[in-house]
Amino acid sequence: MKKEKAKTRKDEGIRKMDRKTYDAELARLHGELVKLQQWVVHKGLKVCVLFEGRDGAGKGGTIKAITERVSPRVFHVVALPAPTEREQSQMYVQRYLPHLPAAGEVIIFDRSWYNRAGVERVMGFCSEDNVKRFLEVVPMFEKMMLESGIILLKYWMEVSPEEQTRRLTARIDDPRKIWKLSPMDIKSYDRWDDYTKARDEMFAATDTPWAPWHVVRSDDKKRARLNTISHLLGSIEYKELKGDKHELPRRKIGKTYKEKEYPFKFIPEKY
């Protein structure tokens, strides 16, 4: 029997969201993220959000949408490079531990310890025994995180093969995006089935009651970003902190100091 192709949003007759609707809803959600930020700091919450998915699934764009209107002192993005020779000799999760949140922080991992179950496994950077042991241990590791008071949210961005091809091709042709396309992306491109198998085995072992995977359909970038932010906000209890409304004081310019003439080196105004 021929395997049925996974349905996309386009197949289901759902039109792409227009920019005006998207911008308005994103602005509203950004306001809620600011309220969440203030609550996290006020209550000393420790929040850890990780994003996984295939190349081109929209992880970076979704993370940018989350963080572009909040404070980098509260929302920190962690995107670790390939492990150093020293890190390769350490306990596997050791290099991630220093980045876990302290009180009043939201840490967002752009790829995480699940590299071992994904790219490292598929591309042969670790042994199958390493993967098996990782999948056995990581649920206990995440339970320890929760027992220490960390709020853990795990998102998997699910993209279709057709949309992935379109996005990776766009990176080749767009000078603004070419930096997103790495040699590893090229090598991984024809390993779709290997990544699917790795994803399925990862989910079977680590989609636990205490740290479940939340899957985001990401063929439509705008909807994926809004849906993810909405889910994140709904997963953490927070309240709006009421404070005094700020008013700017009256300034006395030129009363206490007279500005001196100085030959400032202004940049060329080409625009």
N, C-alpha and C positions, 0 to 999 in steps of 0.2 A: 504494500500500500504506500502510495506517495505521501510523504510527510506534509501536512498542511503548514503553509507559511504563516508565521506569527502576524497577527493583524496590527497594523499601525493606526495612528490617529487618522491619517488620510484615508485608509481603507474604511474606517468607521464613519466617514462623512463629517468629521469634526473639523471645522475651519480653523486656520491659524488665528491666534488672538491678535487683534490690531494693536498698534503701538500706543495709541491714546488710552485704551482700556488697561493695557499692561502697566503703563507708567503711573496711572492713577492708583491702581491696586497696589503696585510696588511701593508707592509713597505712603499709603496707609499702613502697609506691613512694616515699613521702615520705622514709622512712628511707634508701632508696638514693640519692635526690637529695641528701641531706645528705652521704653518702659521696662522691658525685660532686663536690659543692661543695668539700669538703676536698681532694680530689685535684686539682681545677682550680687551687686556690690553691697547693698544695704544688708542683705541676709548672709553674706559670705558664702554663697553657693559655689560649688565646683562643678562645672559643666564641661563634658568632653563630647565632641561631635566628630565623627569620622566619615569620610566619603571614599567609597570604592566604586569601581566600574571599569569598563573597557576604555581603551584610548578613544578620545573623542566623545565620550558619553555626556560631557557637560559638567564635570566636577568643578573645574576652575571657575566657569561662569557663574555657577550656583553659589560658590563660596564668595565670589566678588559681590554678588547681589546681596548676600547676607551681611557682609562687612563694610560696604561702602558708606554707610551713614552712622556707624557706631564707632566707639573709641578703640583705637588699637591698643590702648592700655588695658582694656578689659577683654576684647576679642583678639586672640592671637592665632595666626595661621601658621601651622607647622607643615612644611614640605621638605622632608629630609632627602638629601642626595644619596647616592649609592654608598653603602657602608665602607669605611676605611678598613685597612688591613687590621688595625687594632680592634675595631668594632666587630669584625668578622670572627675574632677569637673570643668575644664576650658571650655571655648568655644572650639569647636572641633578642628578647624584649628589652634588654638593658639600655639600649640607646634611646628608647622611647620614654623610659621612666622619668628622666629629668624634665620632659615636656608636659607631663600630666598636670592638670590644673590645681592651683592653690585656691584658697578662699577668695571669692570675688573675681574669678576668671572664667572665661569661656574659651576653651582651646579647640580649634578646628584642625583636624588632620586631613591634608590633601594627600591621600594614600596613607597607610598606617602599617601596623604590625601584620596586617593581612597580605602584605607583599609576599610573605612566605607561602601562602596558599594560592597566590595568583601568579604574578610575573616570575618570581624566583622558581616556582615549580615548573611552569610551562617552558621557560627558557633554559632550564637545566642548571640554575645557579645553586641549587641545593639538592640533596638526595631525597628519595621517596621516604626514607626513614625519618629524615628531618621534618618533612611535611606531616607524616603520620603522628609524630610526637607533638608537633605544634598544634594540630587539630585536637589532640587529646587534652593538652594543657591549657589552651587559650580560654575555654569556658571558665576554668577555675581562676585564671588570671583576672578575667572580667568580673567574676563574682567578688574577688578581693577588692577591685576598684569600687564596686557598688557598696560594699561593706564599709569602705573608708569614707563614704559620703559623696562619691562622685556620681553625677547624673550622666549616664552614657547613652548616646544615641548613635546608631549605626545606619548609614544610608548606602544603598546600592543603586547607582544610576544605570538603568537598563535602556540600551539603545539598540535599534535594529541594524542588521548588517548593511542595508541600503543607506541608512542615514549616516552610519559610521564612515562608509566610503565617501559619501558626499562631503562630510566635514573634513576628513583627512586630505581629500583632493583640494579643498578650499585652502587648506594650510599651505599647500605647495604653491598655489597661485597668488596668494595674498602676502605681500611683504610685512604686513602687520602681524601675521599669524605664523610665519615660517619657523619662528623660534619654538613654537609648540610641537613641531614635528621632529622627533629625535630618531637617531638610527635604530633605537629599540622599537619605536612605533612601526618602522618599516619591517623589521624582522618579525614582529608580532602579528602583522596584518593577516598573514595566511594561516594563522593558528586559531581561527575562530572556534572550531570544535574542541580544541584542547582547552581553550579558556572556558568554554561552556561546561565541559566536564569538571574542570577545577572549581568553577563557581558552584556547581551543583553539590560537589562533595564538601566544599566549604560551608555551604548553607546547612547541609545535613548535620554537620558536626557542631556548628557554632550559632545556629538560629535558636537560641535558648529562651526559656520563659523570662529570665532576668535580663538578658541582653539580646532582644530580637533584632533581626534585620528588617529594615523598612525599605521597600523597593519603590523607586521613582521612575515612572515611564518618562523618558527624556527625549523622545524624538521631536517634540515641540519644546524648544528651550524656554520660552516665556512661561508656559504652563508648568513646566518642571520646576522652575525657580520659585514661582508663586506657591505651588503646592508644597514644596519642601519647606519654605519659610513658614507657611501656615501650619504645617505639621509640627515643626520645631516649637513654635509658639504654643501650640496646643498640648505639647508633651511636658511642659514645665509650668507649674503653678506660679503665677506672679500677679502682683497688684500694682496699680499706678500709685506712685508716691506723690502725695500732694505737698507742694511747697509754696513758698511765697513767690508771687510773680515778680520777675526782675524788671527794674526800671533803670535806664541809663542816667547817671548823674549829669548835671550841667557842667560842661567843661569851660575852663578859662584858658583859652589858647592865646599865647603871646603876652600874658600878664606877668608871668614869673621868669620867662626866658625869651629872648629875641633870637629868632633863627638867623644864623649867619649865612652869607653867600658862600656857596661851595661849588666847585666845578664837578658835579656828579657825572659819572660815566654811565649815562643811560644806554640801554641796549637799543639796537636799531628797531624802529617800529615798522615792521614789514606788513603788519595786518591792522 
